[in-house]
Amino acid sequence: MSSQSDFPTLPQSRLSREDVVNYLVEQRQRGYQVFQHPQHGHVLILVLDDAHQIRFVVGNECQLQGEVHGQPFAIANVTNMAALRNAADGMARRVLGDGWSGAPNRARVAQDTPATNLASISNLIGGAAVEGIFDPYLENRSLASLIDILSFGNGSVANGVRVLSTAKTTGGQIPRLTRAGFEAWLTQLTIRGEIRVMPPSEHRRFILLSGGQSLLLGQSLNSIHKNEAVRLEPDTQDRAFFDQVWAQAKPLT
């Protein structure tokens, strides 16, 4: 017999006001007007055309309200950036049709288009902050590659970033990933962070982003120009996995 315990717990919101602002800054850069409500500072407004707008009501949760001449035509409660983008894209397309182009959630990189690869990955990150890196083959040069990627957009590395790699690159006579290299990276970005070493059996590669997002990489950050796919997903499973591995990993010395 079914009971209430059979249902999963409603996920908590992973969206901050900064996440929503970053999304709206992207839309302003595309030419749309964005305003803050004159009486309610927690309400931000994206103007689609003379009659239509989307209100972003930011609190413990985020609610999107599509309006036409001040009357609602759609409402959505969202808890992560992927859901926010989907809801906003859906409302905007009802109004603008093919005139609205939503942000991409996947890309493919290739060996002969290195600059385009950097821009494509940067577009997926958008204005989010990198909160965690999971890459068993991470090298010092991989951290420099991430700076190159972010230089193509508005993304950043979060203060307190966590990085997981393995002895595949930290061992040997000349290690390719070192504590000194990681600390130099942090110094250049003027942030704090921590790096740990996990068991060498791991093979997945992904980046945890603010706003409840996970950027899944088909390739390692030390060789981002391979012919591989890159895509965005909600971080529900990846963040839990990251936290589990992080708790058992050892600091890189």
Secondary structure, DSSP 8 states (H G I E B T S, - for coil): ---GGGS---------HHHHHHHHHHHHHTT-EEEE-SS-TTEEEEE-SSSEEEEEEESSSEEEEEEETTEEEEEEEESSHHHHHHHHHHHHHHHHGGG-----SEEEE-TT-HHHHHHHHHHHHTT-EEEEEE-TT--HHHHHHHHHHHTTSS-EEEEEEEEEEEHHHH-SSS-SS-HHHHHHHHHHHT--EEEEEE-TT----EEEETTTEEEEESS-GGGTTSSEEEEEEESHHHHHHHHHHHHH-EE--
